[in-house]
Amino acid sequence: MNIPKGGFLIYQMKKICFLVLFFIFVGMSFAQEIPNRDIFLEGTAVTERQRSFFYDNFLMEGNALGYFFVTDRSLAGYTVRFAVEPHLITYSDGSTEPAPPEDGQYIITLRLIRNTDNFEMTSLGFSFNELEEMYEFNQYILFRTIVSIPPADDDGVSAIVNNNWRRNRLYLRVSIDYPIRFFLLQRSSDLIGGVGVYSGTFSSPTGVSPMDHKFLALPGATFGLEFQFIDWLSIEPYFSVFLGDTNRTMFINMQAGGNLKYHINFFQDVVLAPYLTFAYDITQSSAFAYWPKMAAGGGFQVLVRGTEYGSFFLNVSYLMSLGLSRMHNPLIALYPNPPTIGYRHHSISFSFGYRHGFIRR
């Protein structure tokens, strides 16, 4: 496909760049605005089904509100503790009986505990009959409980920083990629006027057809293992698969490579990682008579904490093939000379993915 004259490619690039900047600014502002985001969750109930129901729902609703529930109490500044008990009415003589159905058969109590001194900051009770009716109220009662968590240091307690998501020796990385590949026509003395394929002889051509630059944008995916032994540097070997359609020749391109990343850890919940990259093309399109397999370049990655041990990231990278490719003349049936045409290959790739850590440092 030839590059459009009306600036369609530039328009698409502007949209992608806007999304990149939006992701960075939202992630950084979000990371700085919610203090004491790490909470430890525990609870008891009359039945295991009740306990699992509320535990799983509070995890989901808390994440939606921008908080993280950690599995180690020492990593959290606060604990949310819930207890489900039968709803009983106690009389003055000490006797009890179940509350009437309209008042709820069970009551769930949520307490917010400050972990430094086990001080109970809030307590909230809510009655119910069936678990299903609580879907409508779980986020409300959880929010009412944790909304009183103060900003860091407002109550003399510093927020506990949980770096589990970025302090690991090994990470698994998976991403969806959108590479935009540029094939830049190289002016050559064997082309008429430096750009045209032809029939007949070079000195007396019977027909000429000018060639142009080409670009290609099709999706792909990348899988990688990142090794990090110090805070500021990591190595990530990866394997990529993406579609290709050069001169209407559909194929699957496979690529192996590696990234050398420098980590900037200025923010609590965001990591900025510029990096150098190299790649080796395992396969190539049959449209090329020769394809340089090695490529090198660089990129920039923004990671935003997503779970206790994982993060979401946006990645922008640039690669340039180390050498000139030779494409088979696509018009060889009509203009057989020359049989191959020189192109230089560049690519800009945008990726969105998830990285999960293993083996804590």
CORGI-V674643 format. One record per run of one state. SS is the DSSP state (~ for helix, > for strand, _ for the rest). FROM is the first residue (numbers start at 0). LEN is the number of residues. If there is no record, write none. Layout:
[[SS	FROM	LEN] [SS	FROM	LEN]]
This chain:
[[_	0	1] [>	1	1] [_	2	5] [~	7	26] [_	33	4] [>	37	7] [_	44	3] [~	47	17] [_	64	3] [>	67	3] [_	70	2] [~	72	3] [_	75	2] [>	77	9] [_	86	1] [>	87	3] [_	90	5] [>	95	3] [_	98	2] [~	100	3] [_	103	2] [>	105	9] [_	114	4] [>	118	10] [_	128	2] [~	130	6] [_	136	1] [~	137	9] [_	146	21] [>	167	18] [_	185	6] [>	191	1] [_	192	3] [>	195	5] [_	200	4] [>	204	6] [_	210	3] [>	213	17] [_	230	2] [>	232	14] [_	246	2] [>	248	16] [_	264	5] [>	269	12] [_	281	6] [>	287	3] [_	290	3] [>	293	12] [_	305	4] [>	309	12] [_	321	3] [>	324	4] [_	328	8] [>	336	1] [_	337	2] [>	339	21] [_	360	1]]
